[in-house]
Amino acid sequence: MSNNILAPILNITDEKTDKNISFEAGTTSISAIKEKVDNNEFSVAFILKPIPFSAIKEVANKNKFMPPKSTYIEPKLRSGLTIYSLD
């Protein structure tokens, strides 16, 4: 999508920093997103199919990276120091 739509059509070359793109949580309803487009808060919206966890693992095993926000996981996984005892 980045190479075929965002960059050539919408002139968005960096999804991390461009102010003309935003991401909605995977829990946001389609009707809520549609309402934002209808109310001109968004000019356009793309609703993408979830990426299977196996695909995320495959990319990680190859030491590659996924595009920003493509790895939204709900519920959020516990991480870091919250898992380990601080004894």
C-alpha positions as CSV (number, residue, x, y, z in Angstrom):
1,M,0.0,0.0,0.0
2,S,2.8,2.4,0.8
3,N,4.5,2.0,-2.6
4,N,1.2,1.9,-4.6
5,I,-1.1,4.3,-2.9
6,L,0.4,6.4,-0.1
7,A,3.5,7.6,-1.9
8,P,2.5,8.1,-5.5
9,I,-1.1,9.2,-5.0
10,L,-1.3,10.8,-1.6
11,N,2.4,11.9,-1.5
12,I,2.9,10.3,1.9
13,T,6.5,9.0,2.0
14,D,7.0,8.4,5.8
15,E,4.0,6.9,7.6
16,K,5.7,7.5,11.0
17,T,6.1,11.3,10.7
18,D,3.7,12.6,8.0
19,K,1.0,14.7,9.6
20,N,-1.4,13.8,6.8
21,I,-1.9,10.2,8.0
22,S,-3.2,8.7,11.2
23,F,-4.0,5.3,12.5
24,E,-7.1,4.1,14.3
25,A,-7.1,1.3,16.8
26,G,-8.2,-2.1,15.6
27,T,-11.1,-1.8,18.0
28,T,-12.6,1.3,16.2
29,S,-15.8,0.3,14.5
30,I,-16.2,0.7,10.7
31,S,-19.2,3.0,11.3
32,A,-17.0,5.3,13.5
33,I,-14.4,5.5,10.7
34,K,-17.0,6.1,8.1
35,E,-18.5,8.9,10.2
36,K,-15.0,10.6,10.3
37,V,-14.8,10.5,6.5
38,D,-18.4,11.7,6.1
39,N,-17.7,14.6,8.6
40,N,-14.5,15.5,6.6
41,E,-12.3,14.8,9.6
42,F,-10.6,12.3,7.3
43,S,-10.4,12.7,3.5
44,V,-10.1,8.9,2.9
45,A,-9.9,5.8,5.0
46,F,-8.4,2.4,4.3
47,I,-9.6,-0.6,6.4
48,L,-7.2,-3.4,6.0
49,K,-7.5,-7.1,6.9
50,P,-5.7,-8.2,10.0
51,I,-2.3,-9.7,9.5
52,P,-2.0,-13.3,10.7
53,F,0.3,-13.7,13.6
54,S,2.2,-16.3,11.6
55,A,3.1,-13.6,9.1
56,I,4.4,-11.4,11.8
57,K,6.6,-14.2,13.1
58,E,7.9,-15.0,9.6
59,V,9.0,-11.4,9.1
60,A,10.6,-11.2,12.5
61,N,12.4,-14.5,11.9
62,K,13.9,-13.0,8.7
63,N,15.1,-10.0,10.7
64,K,12.9,-7.7,8.7
65,F,10.4,-5.0,9.7
66,M,6.6,-4.5,9.3
67,P,5.2,-1.2,8.2
68,P,4.1,1.2,11.0
69,K,1.0,0.2,12.9
70,S,0.6,-3.1,10.9
71,T,1.2,-5.2,14.0
72,Y,-1.6,-3.8,16.1
73,I,-2.5,-6.6,18.6
74,E,-5.4,-6.6,21.0
75,P,-5.3,-7.3,23.9
76,K,-2.0,-5.7,24.4
77,L,0.7,-8.1,25.4
78,R,2.5,-7.5,28.7
79,S,6.1,-6.7,28.2
80,G,9.3,-5.5,29.7
81,L,9.8,-5.3,33.4
82,T,6.1,-6.0,34.2
83,I,6.7,-9.7,33.5
84,Y,9.8,-10.1,35.6
85,S,10.2,-10.0,39.4
86,L,12.3,-7.1,40.6
87,D,13.8,-9.1,43.5
